Structure formats: C-alpha cells, structure tokens
C-alpha cells in the first residue's frame, strides 16, 4: 500500500518512505506536493434575473464540502457554487467540475 501525503514544499523525488511491514503487506508513505488538492481563488459570485435583479451567491461557496442531493432517478447529484467541487474519494468527477 502506498499512501500519498500532501507536502506543499516537496517535489516527491525522494520517493516513498517505508512505514510498516508484516508477513503479507508493506505500507509506504510518499510525501509530495502532487498529492495536494488544487487551490482555487475566491471569486465574486453573483447572478442576475431577467429583470436585472442581482443575487449574491458568495455565501454559498464552500471550499470544505459539497452540496449533495439524491434525485428521483436514484442518482446522487453533487454541486458546489462558483467553484469546483471538493474532490470525492473514489469518484470519477473531474477536478474542475462544479457539478457531478
């Protein structure tokens, strides 16, 4: 097993570090900046309706978690507002997607 750990100042060229071994498994940790989630700059987030009314959605931006809802079709829908979704372990969603 290789666990990748976010280490912003390391390029990872030193390779993985051995952490643990037993009779049938080995665990390594690889510290690298490549394991860090991409940083997304905060942006002003507003929309307007056909009458020209402006709605500020900035308070809905969530860099820590996504908004999730189950559809009537049985699928789970994941969105974030004015930024990409927070990465989901095991998901095939693209890192720049705002909905998945």
TAKA-V636453 format. One record per residue. N is the residue number from 1. RES is the residue in one letter. D_LAST is the distance of its C-alpha to the last C-alpha in Angstrom with 2 decimals. Layout:
[[N:RES:D_LAST] [N:RES:D_LAST]]
This chain:
[[1:X:28.57] [2:X:27.52] [3:X:25.72] [4:X:24.44] [5:X:25.23] [6:X:24.31] [7:X:27.62] [8:X:27.35] [9:X:30.96] [10:X:31.06] [11:X:30.37] [12:X:30.44] [13:X:33.34] [14:X:35.39] [15:X:33.24] [16:X:32.39] [17:X:34.74] [18:X:36.03] [19:X:35.32] [20:X:36.46] [21:X:38.03] [22:X:39.44] [23:X:40.93] [24:X:37.75] [25:X:35.04] [26:X:34.65] [27:X:32.24] [28:X:31.69] [29:X:29.96] [30:X:29.00] [31:X:28.82] [32:X:27.27] [33:X:25.56] [34:X:23.09] [35:X:21.56] [36:X:20.83] [37:X:17.49] [38:X:17.57] [39:X:19.04] [40:X:17.69] [41:X:20.42] [42:X:20.56] [43:X:20.68] [44:X:22.19] [45:X:19.68] [46:X:21.27] [47:X:20.97] [48:X:23.91] [49:X:24.66] [50:X:27.05] [51:X:29.99] [52:X:29.27] [53:X:28.36] [54:X:26.21] [55:X:23.65] [56:X:22.93] [57:X:19.45] [58:X:20.27] [59:X:20.87] [60:X:17.26] [61:X:16.07] [62:X:15.52] [63:X:15.88] [64:X:16.38] [65:X:13.58] [66:X:10.34] [67:X:10.61] [68:X:9.66] [69:X:11.00] [70:X:11.96] [71:X:12.33] [72:X:15.74] [73:X:14.49] [74:X:13.98] [75:X:10.23] [76:X:8.51] [77:X:6.02] [78:X:5.19] [79:X:6.44] [80:X:9.43] [81:X:12.28] [82:X:13.97] [83:X:12.63] [84:X:9.86] [85:X:8.09] [86:X:10.76] [87:X:10.60] [88:X:10.28] [89:X:13.25] [90:X:12.95] [91:X:9.27] [92:X:8.87] [93:X:5.99] [94:X:8.26] [95:X:10.15] [96:X:10.29] [97:X:6.76] [98:X:6.96] [99:X:3.76] [100:X:0.00]]
